[in-house]
Amino acid sequence: MKKCPDCGMVIANQAIRCPKCKFTFTEGEGSADAGGGAVAPAAAAVSAAATGRTGGRDGIMPMVDVNASNVDELYGQLKAAIVKRKTEFDHFIDFLENRTAWLTAPAELKGPLACEKGLLIRSVSTAKQLLRIKDTIMPQLDEESAIIIALFHEVGKAGIEGKPLFILEETTPSTPTSALGLSFSSRISSAASTSTSYAINNKLVHMNVGVRSLFLVSQYMLLSDDEAQAISYASDVELLEGKLSPYTLLLSTALQMQKTIYENQDVVSSYSFTVIQPK
């Protein structure tokens, strides 16, 4: 057992944060040889790579075009940026990547991200959007919290172990003359030569996506109430009747920007939204 240095509550040694005052422990903190809470230079460099910053916090982070060819690399950078809560985060990631459809699930039944890796593309893109918004209007929002709530706000769409939410319905030859197909060709694997159709898996117990997402995350990670609300309601903010926490407000804004602007190539082109290709 160890004692929280802020409120004095006695908690388990493996706890990452105090459930009472939300104090976050750094590695080794709470023991006799505990060190300071500063982030190591190497970790800071990883965080800068993940968020797109190379020279401090000046200026606005450009929006990176996340697609099937680069999503794995960008996802890896975001994962590496989690330092303070690495143990619980890594345990959850291991579960997702090895026991669910997290890495391959589509984001929707229809639309440009109704494809393999669509959910991962949406989640990584939303994380990038949230980090941009956070650094502009709410820099006090913890960067790791921003990455966690953005990556996992739709994780319920991966389903549960052995039961994906989306199941492959059929595969038929595609017709490349579709304007929609051409508009989003950069966001879907260029090797794709078929049209994939998905259906909802009726063997899963029915839950709202936000509820299922919170159900999955909370089994592995200790969340603050702000984080829990953001994950649960980012896609359904109207249910809160205006009682949004700042985390939820920013995440829902990032999600809407991603879905209505950056997943619509016509809007990006018409309004000259800046999107860069990562090197």
Summary of the structure (lengths in Angstrom):
residues: 279
radius of gyration: 19.5
end to end distance: 46.3
largest distance: 67.1
contacts: 821
relative contact order: 0.13
helix: 44%
strand: 10%
